[in-house]
Amino acid sequence: MALITTFSTWIVPCLIAIILLYGTFKKVASYDAFVEGGKEGFSLAISVMPFLLGMLVAISVFRASGAMDALIHLISPLLSAVGMPPQVLPLALMRPLSGTGALGLMTDLIKTYGADSFIGKLASVMQGSTDTTFYVVTVYFGAVGIHRIGDALKVGLLADLVGVICAVWIVTLMFG
């Protein structure tokens, strides 16, 4: 355990040193390249802001309107039939929309049911096996000017669905 702690403490500074040494060896002005990259990163952050704000507003409206609760109530019988607790459905629905929102839901599930409960384990595996598809498509595609996102969105949501199904199956198989 001490070896892992030491390794994790020194890995980032060592990588930075290796990059700086390599840049010096190749006669690259490392500081100037760093500052230029920082400028580009700041410009990108400014250009992404409207897309991010729009996505956050849409997520808030979806939750505040009661649409999420209505959907959970509608789908609960089907979920119980396939072995998925209805309590994790908000996480499965929120994860493609917002990583932070999904993390909040997962944290609440773990506080309510416990980290070692079936729901806690399923929420943890589900969080790790899915992605923030709408966020990725909206923010990153919007930042680089890609407007035809239909196929990428379909594939991303299909991957999220497969992640949820596999999470339920694997957690049920291992801890059910």
VOKOL-180132 format. One record per residue (C-alpha): residue number from 1; residue in one letter; x, y, z. Coordinates in steps of 0.5 Angstrom, whole numbers, always signed. Example, Ala and Ser with C-alpha at 12.3 -4.5 7.8 and 13.67 -1.06 7.14 Angstrom:
2
- 1,A,+25,-9,+16 $
- 2,S,+27,-2,+14 $
//
This chain:
176
- 1,M,+0,+0,+0 $
- 2,A,+6,+5,+2 $
- 3,L,+9,+3,-5 $
- 4,I,+2,+5,-9 $
- 5,T,+2,+12,-5 $
- 6,T,+9,+14,-6 $
- 7,F,+8,+12,-14 $
- 8,S,+1,+16,-14 $
- 9,T,+5,+22,-10 $
- 10,W,+11,+22,-15 $
- 11,I,+8,+20,-22 $
- 12,V,+5,+27,-24 $
- 13,P,+11,+31,-22 $
- 14,C,+16,+26,-26 $
- 15,L,+11,+26,-32 $
- 16,I,+12,+34,-32 $
- 17,A,+19,+33,-31 $
- 18,I,+20,+28,-37 $
- 19,I,+16,+33,-42 $
- 20,L,+20,+39,-40 $
- 21,L,+27,+35,-41 $
- 22,Y,+24,+32,-48 $
- 23,G,+22,+39,-50 $
- 24,T,+29,+42,-48 $
- 25,F,+32,+36,-52 $
- 26,K,+28,+38,-58 $
- 27,K,+30,+45,-57 $
- 28,V,+22,+47,-56 $
- 29,A,+21,+53,-52 $
- 30,S,+17,+50,-47 $
- 31,Y,+14,+56,-43 $
- 32,D,+12,+59,-49 $
- 33,A,+8,+53,-51 $
- 34,F,+5,+52,-44 $
- 35,V,+2,+59,-45 $
- 36,E,+0,+59,-52 $
- 37,G,-4,+52,-50 $
- 38,G,-7,+56,-44 $
- 39,K,-9,+62,-48 $
- 40,E,-13,+56,-53 $
- 41,G,-16,+53,-47 $
- 42,F,-19,+59,-45 $
- 43,S,-22,+61,-51 $
- 44,L,-25,+54,-52 $
- 45,A,-28,+55,-45 $
- 46,I,-31,+61,-47 $
- 47,S,-34,+58,-54 $
- 48,V,-37,+52,-50 $
- 49,M,-40,+57,-45 $
- 50,P,-47,+58,-48 $
- 51,F,-47,+50,-50 $
- 52,L,-46,+48,-43 $
- 53,L,-51,+54,-40 $
- 54,G,-56,+51,-45 $
- 55,M,-55,+44,-43 $
- 56,L,-56,+46,-35 $
- 57,V,-62,+49,-36 $
- 58,A,-65,+44,-40 $
- 59,I,-63,+39,-35 $
- 60,S,-66,+43,-29 $
- 61,V,-73,+44,-33 $
- 62,F,-73,+36,-34 $
- 63,R,-72,+35,-26 $
- 64,A,-77,+41,-24 $
- 65,S,-82,+40,-28 $
- 66,G,-84,+33,-25 $
- 67,A,-83,+29,-32 $
- 68,M,-77,+25,-29 $
- 69,D,-82,+23,-23 $
- 70,A,-87,+21,-28 $
- 71,L,-83,+17,-33 $
- 72,I,-80,+13,-27 $
- 73,H,-87,+12,-24 $
- 74,L,-89,+9,-32 $
- 75,I,-83,+5,-32 $
- 76,S,-83,+2,-25 $
- 77,P,-87,-5,-27 $
- 78,L,-82,-6,-33 $
- 79,L,-76,-5,-29 $
- 80,S,-78,-10,-23 $
- 81,A,-80,-15,-28 $
- 82,V,-72,-15,-31 $
- 83,G,-69,-14,-24 $
- 84,M,-67,-7,-24 $
- 85,P,-70,-3,-18 $
- 86,P,-74,+3,-20 $
- 87,Q,-70,+7,-15 $
- 88,V,-64,+7,-20 $
- 89,L,-68,+9,-26 $
- 90,P,-67,+17,-24 $
- 91,L,-59,+15,-24 $
- 92,A,-60,+12,-31 $
- 93,L,-64,+17,-34 $
- 94,M,-59,+23,-31 $
- 95,R,-53,+20,-33 $
- 96,P,-53,+21,-41 $
- 97,L,-55,+29,-39 $
- 98,S,-51,+31,-33 $
- 99,G,-45,+28,-30 $
- 100,T,-45,+32,-24 $
- 101,G,-53,+31,-23 $
- 102,A,-52,+23,-24 $
- 103,L,-46,+24,-18 $
- 104,G,-51,+27,-14 $
- 105,L,-56,+22,-15 $
- 106,M,-51,+16,-14 $
- 107,T,-49,+19,-7 $
- 108,D,-56,+20,-5 $
- 109,L,-57,+13,-7 $
- 110,I,-51,+11,-3 $
- 111,K,-53,+15,+3 $
- 112,T,-60,+12,+3 $
- 113,Y,-59,+5,+2 $
- 114,G,-52,+4,+4 $
- 115,A,-45,+3,+0 $
- 116,D,-46,-5,+1 $
- 117,S,-53,-5,-1 $
- 118,F,-55,-8,-8 $
- 119,I,-58,-1,-10 $
- 120,G,-51,+2,-8 $
- 121,K,-47,-3,-12 $
- 122,L,-51,-2,-18 $
- 123,A,-51,+5,-18 $
- 124,S,-43,+5,-17 $
- 125,V,-43,+0,-23 $
- 126,M,-48,+4,-27 $
- 127,Q,-44,+11,-26 $
- 128,G,-38,+8,-28 $
- 129,S,-41,+4,-34 $
- 130,T,-44,+10,-38 $
- 131,D,-43,+17,-40 $
- 132,T,-45,+24,-41 $
- 133,T,-47,+23,-48 $
- 134,F,-52,+29,-49 $
- 135,Y,-46,+33,-45 $
- 136,V,-41,+31,-50 $
- 137,V,-45,+32,-56 $
- 138,T,-47,+38,-54 $
- 139,V,-41,+42,-51 $
- 140,Y,-36,+38,-55 $
- 141,F,-39,+38,-62 $
- 142,G,-42,+45,-61 $
- 143,A,-35,+47,-59 $
- 144,V,-32,+45,-66 $
- 145,G,-38,+47,-70 $
- 146,I,-41,+40,-72 $
- 147,H,-48,+41,-73 $
- 148,R,-50,+34,-75 $
- 149,I,-50,+30,-69 $
- 150,G,-56,+25,-70 $
- 151,D,-52,+19,-71 $
- 152,A,-47,+20,-66 $
- 153,L,-53,+21,-61 $
- 154,K,-56,+15,-63 $
- 155,V,-50,+11,-62 $
- 156,G,-48,+14,-55 $
- 157,L,-55,+13,-52 $
- 158,L,-55,+6,-55 $
- 159,A,-48,+5,-51 $
- 160,D,-51,+8,-45 $
- 161,L,-57,+3,-45 $
- 162,V,-52,-3,-46 $
- 163,G,-48,+0,-40 $
- 164,V,-54,+0,-36 $
- 165,I,-56,-7,-38 $
- 166,C,-50,-10,-37 $
- 167,A,-49,-6,-30 $
- 168,V,-56,-9,-28 $
- 169,W,-54,-16,-30 $
- 170,I,-47,-16,-28 $
- 171,V,-49,-14,-21 $
- 172,T,-54,-19,-20 $
- 173,L,-50,-24,-22 $
- 174,M,-44,-22,-17 $
- 175,F,-48,-20,-11 $
- 176,G,-56,-21,-13 $
//
